[in-house]
């Protein structure tokens, strides 16, 4: 058919051909741009923080496949396993500075994709939440990107229940595609919505920042922040890491601070033999400062975490956050957040948050937004004070 | 005459009901040491609270909310819980929920605080009345100054529960987090009054 059009010389056919070429170019342009990147990535096996048995192999394969479709080139599994064996690497929840450099040199990857499965439920309605981060394969293991995708089988029921999802495999494909898309730099519509204002119910119920610290924090280099795992009561201690990772994600996204890779922090905690019972003590904060050159140590406690909630599909989450400034050795930022899935729900359950991880993410975003507001309001004052002194 | 008698009976019937309603929440007594200058209290350590409820994490939750909200008032600096735990360990406080006078003085020196706050969570959870349920919290706190270990302030607060409106119109009361925040706010109001 196309040859037939080409063989003719009429202007209408040429116009049709040009239009088809433009459409083809428009469709292919984004893919070409992403494929041109071709970053080599080591996709680490995911860490399970869901409290249930998770098909880690399947999740890793789905991520590799989605990344390949976006133009990345995942490191072959055999090569990755060989690296793990060579360095006796067993902890997949983070990467130390030494390992980040080694994997870059030995396998030629540009970065490492570390993933955690924060929520997983196979029984109807299925649930899935993945949180991934990209750590550059460089000596300091800089944390470059963090993203999260969480889905619930009943999040978009649609008319006559046509939008209900009953298989976790569908959610896995959806989540891995979203992670790959976000990582490749193409901003999804959902991400745009997330960057809008935080709804009032998800703002911290109680929030305080030391004004002197806030004024000082806005001048000079970006603060180096270590987010420690939050304290959570058994039986779900891993929830503390879920909340810490969501907070780290939004702190990184805000661009306010430099967030340290959790693997690097873990290495320092082990080296300093820091065991948190009620949060870090001041000598422990000093030790972290000496080892990591951090400016702020963030910790907290999980007070409530219910994935399903009292009524079906209404999770609730509560946590407190505390930031200790290493120079003044004082708690300079503290907040308490609590939210329910139906806090922002409209009629017929529209807008209700069904995933506990989405709710956690919203609450963490609320904390960071409150901090951001506080730092931004202090910024002009600090500038003004400087002008006055001049 | 007959109408007056009926009115009298109605009034007599209503008085006990009104008294019953008034007695629903007992008067919560607050103690302030008249010789204490509370503006001198600049650093405070909040010790772990005693838990008298069936919920194992109730004391930790209330302490956490109290610590954060007290810090948010900006009137005094609240020591981070990790540092308090280290101080308790170093000062060899046998029972951190009920320290002795000597232990309070010693803790004050170790942690470097002007006052220590202890507390008891007496009730935390859901109460049910007929088909209606609501969250309820009952907390009492004490502040001890670390120069002498003397109690300088003590107060209690109870918030939440099922009220007449909930019984009449159905529906539950406020969620636990709001009830806890209300109780803590009430205690802070009593402290800084």
Interface residues (C-beta under 8 A of the other chain):
Chain A: X205 X206 X207 X208 X233 X276 X277 X278 X279 X280 X281 X282 X283 X284 X299 X301 X303 X304 X316 X318 X320 X322 X324 X330 X331 X334 X335 X336 X338 X340
Chain B: X56 X57 X60 X61 X64 X65 X67 X68 X69 X71 X72 X73 X74 X77 X78 X79 X80 X81 X82 X83 X84 X85 X86 X175 X177 X181
